[in-house]
Amino acid sequence: MKAAVYDRTGPPSVFRYADVPDPACAPDGVVIAVRAISIEGGDVLHRQHGEMASRPHIVGYQCAGIVREVGAQVPDRREGDRVVAVMVHGSHAERVAVQAAATWILPDSLDFERGACVPIAVGTADDCLFEFGHLKAGETVLVQAGAGGVGMAAIQLAKKVGATVLATASSAEKLERLRKLGLDHGIDYAKQDFVAETRRITGGRGADLVVDSVGGRTLQSSIDASSYRGRIITVGSAGRESDRIDVAALRPGNKSITGVFFGAELMVHTERVKAMVQRHLEAVARGDLAIVIDRSYPLAQAAEAHAYIESRRAFGRVLLTP
């Protein structure tokens, strides 16, 4: 099969399009013929400096496609099933082998492209807001990086429960487009101090909940943007800075900070997460939850796709198609 591989970590140019062996099907797994690959933020970070399982290495956490092989110990998947899957690595390829427990059946009306974008981004947003963020109707939430996959999902999910939604993005144009997804107040972080703007919008109080996928200095400022007893969720390092925060900043306002990693919840609380993601897949299929796709590249152009994501010009998801 063909795959986008690399032999060392680094910039997008490390990718090469190559022939690699087809993956083997484990007894508790399935092999999927990939139809759409959603490039996750973690894929980009992993390509830059993550551990490599082998050389050459195939990066990638998520894809959708058609089941072509089923392990002998798998009772609930059949050849021909349309699924979306998450994995530790391997999505940037024509075929991928995954545990059957890490797959979801796509509703009949849901295409591969949108389905490929759902589990990690929407599942992460749900966990940040509700499982760990305890967001309730009437509260205010600040979503950092609102134009990303987690950000767009968080805006929609928070609005649906009756929260007031603030979000940051890098341009007024992106913020205006986010209003169609439920954004109440947009903050252009390239031109505005988001801490000052958050406090102005909330009458000096700050946000009850902040969902921060940026990290670094932004995470420190997210603490300042939160209210008394505010909750801060740290869920990524898209800003590519180390997360060295001053935890003493939490004490005067009796604030709390929680780290969220969707992959751990999927492993530890599998049934809860599986059911939650399946609900979101069905919501996307019904049109109740929007997945915004910026553009799609052929798998052979993985380097160009990763470079486009790193340019920060994307609004929504960037896909690869074998």
C-alpha positions in Angstrom: 0.0 0.0 0.0 0.9 3.7 -0.3 1.5 5.9 2.7 2.9 9.3 3.7 5.9 8.3 5.8 9.0 9.9 7.3 12.3 8.6 8.6 13.0 11.5 11.0 10.9 14.1 12.8 10.9 17.7 11.6 9.2 20.1 9.2 6.5 19.0 6.7 9.2 18.4 4.1 10.3 15.2 6.0 7.2 13.4 4.4 7.7 11.1 1.5 5.1 9.1 -0.4 6.1 5.5 -0.4 5.2 1.8 -0.7 5.0 0.1 2.7 3.7 -3.3 3.7 0.0 -3.8 4.3 -1.0 -3.8 8.0 -1.8 -7.1 9.6 -5.2 -7.7 11.2 -5.0 -8.6 15.0 -7.5 -11.0 16.5 -9.3 -8.2 18.3 -8.9 -5.8 15.4 -10.0 -4.8 11.9 -8.2 -3.5 8.8 -9.8 -0.5 7.2 -9.4 0.7 3.6 -9.0 4.4 4.3 -11.3 6.9 2.4 -10.7 10.1 4.4 -8.0 11.2 6.9 -8.6 14.1 9.3 -5.3 15.7 10.2 -5.4 16.3 14.0 -3.3 18.9 15.8 -1.5 16.1 17.5 -0.5 14.7 14.1 1.4 17.9 13.3 3.1 18.0 16.7 4.0 14.3 16.5 5.6 14.9 13.1 7.6 17.7 14.5 9.1 16.0 17.5 7.1 12.9 18.6 8.3 9.4 19.2 8.5 7.1 16.1 7.2 3.6 16.4 9.3 2.5 13.4 11.3 3.8 10.5 9.7 4.7 8.3 6.9 6.0 10.5 3.3 6.6 9.6 1.8 9.3 11.7 -1.9 10.0 12.3 -4.6 9.5 14.9 -7.9 9.4 13.0 -9.5 8.2 9.7 -12.7 6.8 8.2 -13.1 4.1 5.6 -14.5 0.6 4.9 -13.7 -2.5 6.9 -11.8 -5.1 4.8 -10.7 -7.6 7.4 -12.1 -8.6 10.7 -10.2 -10.4 13.5 -11.5 -13.7 14.8 -12.3 -12.2 18.3 -14.4 -9.4 16.9 -18.2 -10.0 17.2 -19.6 -6.7 16.2 -17.9 -5.7 12.9 -18.3 -7.0 9.4 -16.4 -6.7 6.2 -18.0 -3.7 4.4 -18.9 -1.7 7.5 -18.4 2.0 7.1 -16.5 3.2 10.2 -14.4 5.9 11.7 -11.4 4.9 13.8 -8.8 6.4 16.2 -5.4 5.0 16.7 -2.0 5.8 18.2 -0.5 6.2 14.7 -1.0 5.1 11.1 -3.8 7.1 9.6 -1.8 8.7 6.8 -2.0 5.6 4.7 -4.3 3.6 2.3 -5.0 1.0 4.9 -4.8 0.9 8.7 -5.1 -1.8 11.3 -6.9 -0.8 14.5 -8.6 -2.3 17.5 -12.2 -2.9 16.8 -13.1 -1.2 20.1 -11.6 2.1 18.7 -14.1 2.2 15.8 -17.6 3.6 15.3 -20.1 2.8 12.7 -20.9 5.7 10.5 -24.6 6.5 10.1 -25.8 5.8 6.5 -26.3 9.5 5.7 -22.8 10.6 7.0 -20.0 10.8 4.4 -16.5 9.6 5.1 -15.1 13.2 5.1 -17.2 14.6 7.9 -17.2 11.3 9.8 -13.4 11.3 9.8 -13.4 14.6 11.7 -15.7 13.6 14.6 -14.3 11.4 17.4 -11.2 13.2 18.6 -12.2 16.8 18.1 -15.9 16.6 19.1 -15.3 14.0 21.8 -12.5 16.2 23.2 -14.7 19.3 23.2 -17.5 17.4 25.0 -15.2 16.2 27.7 -13.6 19.6 28.1 -17.0 21.3 28.5 -19.0 18.7 30.5 -17.2 15.7 31.9 -14.3 17.8 33.3 -15.5 21.4 32.8 -18.9 21.0 34.4 -20.4 23.7 32.2 -24.1 24.6 32.9 -26.7 26.7 31.3 -26.3 30.4 32.1 -22.5 30.2 32.5 -19.9 31.9 30.3 -17.2 29.9 28.5 -14.1 31.2 26.7 -12.9 28.9 23.9 -9.3 29.5 22.8 -8.5 28.8 19.1 -12.2 28.9 18.2 -11.5 28.2 14.5 -9.9 24.8 15.1 -11.6 21.5 15.3 -12.0 21.3 19.1 -12.9 25.0 19.2 -15.7 24.8 16.6 -17.2 21.8 18.3 -16.9 23.4 21.7 -18.7 26.6 20.5 -21.6 24.6 19.2 -22.0 22.2 22.1 -21.7 25.1 24.7 -24.3 27.1 22.9 -26.7 24.2 22.8 -26.8 23.9 26.6 -27.5 27.6 27.0 -24.0 29.0 27.8 -22.7 32.4 26.7 -19.8 31.6 24.3 -16.7 33.7 23.8 -13.9 32.6 21.5 -10.6 33.8 20.2 -9.3 33.6 16.7 -6.6 35.3 14.6 -8.9 37.5 12.4 -12.2 39.3 12.4 -13.2 37.3 9.3 -12.8 34.0 11.2 -14.8 35.3 14.1 -17.6 36.4 11.9 -17.8 33.0 10.4 -17.9 31.4 13.9 -21.0 33.4 14.7 -22.9 31.1 12.4 -21.9 28.2 14.8 -23.2 30.0 17.9 -20.5 32.3 18.9 -21.8 35.2 21.0 -18.6 37.3 21.4 -15.5 37.1 19.3 -12.0 38.2 20.4 -9.3 38.9 17.7 -6.2 37.8 19.7 -3.9 39.3 17.0 -5.3 42.8 17.8 -7.0 42.5 21.2 -5.9 41.6 24.8 -8.2 38.6 25.3 -8.0 38.9 29.1 -9.1 42.5 29.1 -11.8 41.7 26.5 -13.2 38.8 28.4 -13.5 40.9 31.5 -15.1 43.7 29.6 -17.6 41.4 28.0 -18.4 39.7 31.4 -18.7 43.0 33.3 -15.3 42.4 35.0 -16.2 39.0 36.3 -14.3 36.7 33.9 -15.3 33.4 32.2 -16.7 30.6 34.4 -14.9 28.1 32.2 -11.9 28.5 29.8 -11.1 25.7 27.3 -7.4 26.2 26.3 -5.9 24.2 23.5 -3.0 26.6 23.0 -0.9 26.3 26.1 2.2 28.3 27.1 1.8 32.0 27.8 -1.8 31.7 26.6 -2.6 29.2 29.3 -1.2 31.5 31.9 -3.4 34.3 30.6 -6.4 32.0 30.5 -6.1 31.7 34.3 -6.3 35.5 34.5 -9.4 35.6 32.2 -11.3 33.2 34.4 -13.8 34.2 37.1 -13.7 33.6 40.9 -13.9 29.8 41.2 -13.2 29.7 37.5 -12.3 26.4 35.9 -9.5 26.2 33.3 -9.2 23.2 31.0 -5.8 22.6 29.3 -6.2 20.3 26.4 -3.2 20.9 24.1 -0.1 22.9 23.1 -1.0 24.3 19.7 1.1 27.4 20.5 4.1 25.1 20.6 5.3 26.6 23.9 6.1 24.7 27.1 3.4 24.8 29.7 5.2 26.4 32.6 2.5 28.2 34.5 2.5 29.9 37.8 0.0 27.8 39.8 0.1 30.4 42.6 -2.2 32.5 40.2 -5.0 30.0 41.0 -5.1 30.5 44.7 -6.4 34.1 45.1 -9.5 33.3 43.1 -10.0 29.7 44.3 -9.6 28.6 40.7 -8.9 25.1 39.3 -7.0 23.8 36.3 -7.6 20.3 34.8 -5.7 18.6 32.1 -7.8 16.6 29.5 -6.6 13.8 27.2 -9.3 12.2 25.2 -7.3 9.1 24.4 -7.0 8.2 28.1 -10.7 8.5 28.6 -11.3 6.3 25.6 -9.1 3.6 27.2 -10.3 3.9 30.8 -14.0 4.8 30.4 -14.5 3.1 27.0 -18.3 2.6 27.1 -19.0 6.2 28.2 -16.8 7.7 25.4 -18.0 5.2 22.8 -21.7 6.1 23.4 -20.9 9.9 23.5 -19.0 9.9 20.2 -21.8 7.8 18.6 -24.3 10.4 19.6 -22.2 13.1 18.0 -21.9 11.1 14.8 -25.6 10.9 14.6 -26.0 14.6 15.3 -23.6 15.4 12.5 -25.6 13.1 10.2 -28.8 14.8 11.1 -27.3 18.3 10.5 -27.6 19.2 14.2 -23.8 19.6 14.5 -21.7 21.2 11.8 -18.3 19.9 10.7 -16.5 22.6 8.7 -14.0 21.3 6.2 -11.5 23.9 4.9 -9.9 21.8 2.2 -8.7 18.3 1.2 -5.4 17.2 -0.2 -4.4 13.9 -1.9 -2.4 11.7 0.5 0.7 12.1 -1.7 0.6 15.8 -0.7 0.7 15.3 3.1 3.6 17.7 3.3 1.6 20.5 1.7 -1.4 19.7 4.0 0.6 19.9 7.1 2.3 23.1 6.0 -1.1 24.7 5.4 -2.2 23.8 8.9 1.0 25.3 10.3 0.4 28.5 8.4 -2.7 29.1 10.7 -4.8 30.0 7.6 -7.2 27.1 8.0 -10.7 27.6 9.1 -12.0 24.1 10.1 -10.6 20.7 9.2 -7.9 19.8 6.7 -8.2 16.3 5.2 -6.1 13.8 3.2 -7.7 11.4 0.8 -5.8 8.2 -0.5 
